[in-house]
Amino acid sequence: MDFDALLVNARIADVFRYRFFEGWMGIRDGRFITVEAGGAPGSIRANETRDLGGRIVMPGLIDSHLHIESSLLTPRRFAEAVLPFGTTTILSDPHEVGNVAGEDGVKWMIAASQDLPLRIYHSIPSCVPATSPEIEWTNEVFDAATIRRLARQPSVIALGEVMDYRGLLGPNERLRAIVRAARENNLLIEGHIPTLAGIELSQYLAHGISSDHTLTFAEKIQEQISKGLAVMLQTKSVTPENVAAVAELPDRSQIILITDDIEPSLLEDGHLSRIVTLAIECGMPPLEAIAAATIRPARYLGLRDHGAIAPGFLADFLVMDDISAFPPAQVFVGGQCVAGEGAMAAAITRENPAQPDYPGIPGSFAPDDFKLDSKGASGNVQAQVVALQDRHSTLTKLEQMTMRLQDGRAQFEDNDELALASVIARDESSRTAGLIANTGLTRGAWASSVAHDCHNLLVIGRSPEAMAQAANAVHAMGGGVAVAADGGLIASLRLPYFGLLSDEPVAEVAGGLAAVEEAMRRIGAQQTRPFLTFSIMSLSVSPYAKFTDKGLVDTESRQLIPPFIPAD
């Protein structure tokens, strides 16, 4: 037998039987040809022989649900960030770029992901916009024909998370047609199920939904497993309580670890490896945690030759000193060493494609553009307020508060709990303003062209003057995020690709975001992840109330609601 590479004296992680065994592997044409226990026969010939000295060999990590755009990096820079921590395959849902640049934006993300050492598969965004054109502006509106065209693109294997779960249950025939088109094209259909249970959950799943990755708890896990879902655990769901609930399941093959959204600052210390380590710390047996990030996501995605050290499988593997000692000593993709000891073996030099046309960043603005107006009325009104519920999540609810109007302007400056939020459509065709509570802001303003999921311009602040300054800074940069206070700009991060992404190395982008978050805290933001929390205040499917360019949204009823109710 002849091999390109022979690996001997290895401790092989068997993710099928949850065990280690001493053995050897022969690799040819980027795949494992033999994986055997014991020592390699002396008759075997190979172009290269590696003695691993008893180190662990385990499959490369597979992240089966994420959005590259949340890293604020282009695909090539994202690959450079995650490969050194052992992620070798991902399924990316490019619905952020899709909302900004439409079908051509999705094609750009696919093209920019080709020929990289990271294996990148794609899902087609199902919700462009996240809800409907009546609720929020987006550059294009995806329909069934869009899905059929994009299904022919290379590396497309799924329909992205169906976030408008109420729309699928109700009158959104466009979304139903999208899901039917995905099924006709044999695409996996990803779910997004923060609140459904019982009959409503069953009706949603009957459309062919295969997974859920939203915040979960023991009872939710049990119901979803019983109804055939793959249950994906991201950071906020990897808790001792949930891990204990998983341990009670007789069949845990549908439990998968994922990242979903992860900022560049977190990527400096790990990627899916962070979730694996957290799961082990919360009580999940190490080999089961590895299986939940390798063979289980591979089986879920239908990638039959990914996710294991076994004959015929792709030779994507990690050489480890310990099962949870990330970063790996070496990372291999297709039998080639691409990273080791936390660094790439070589820089990725391929160029990005040219960006397609898309709407730019609105601007410029004056302070009067950021005043909550009630058409000249004076006196007291009941204001609708979107209130954050805690420091650690993006959960909000709608509250009412008596508000004094003077010449039509809401006077909220004497209330320390309140700030103003404004969303302006990328093409400036519509805009709104409303009140938000519990941001912690005491002064200044934050503005961003990263505003999930339509990524219109989102501005949150305590004074119209600072809001105009921050918004104008984002406009001048051609996209990004800015913080203003005391008459000037105090931090910014430029994101020139679609107003969402940077092509700088992860360390530089992480440093810029860290400066932005530090500036946010200086003006009072109290959230654990302030940038992510603020940017999701425009996500029209995130419970239970948010802002769009069309107004305040009750995200459960999918209804726009007025900012003021006349006081009795």
Order of alpha helices (4+ residues) and beta strands (2+ residues): beta-beta-beta-beta-beta-beta-beta-beta-alpha-beta-alpha-beta-alpha-beta-alpha-alpha-beta-alpha-beta-alpha-beta-alpha-beta-alpha-alpha-alpha-alpha-beta-beta-beta-beta-beta-beta-beta-beta-beta-beta-beta-alpha-beta-beta-alpha-alpha-beta-beta-beta-beta
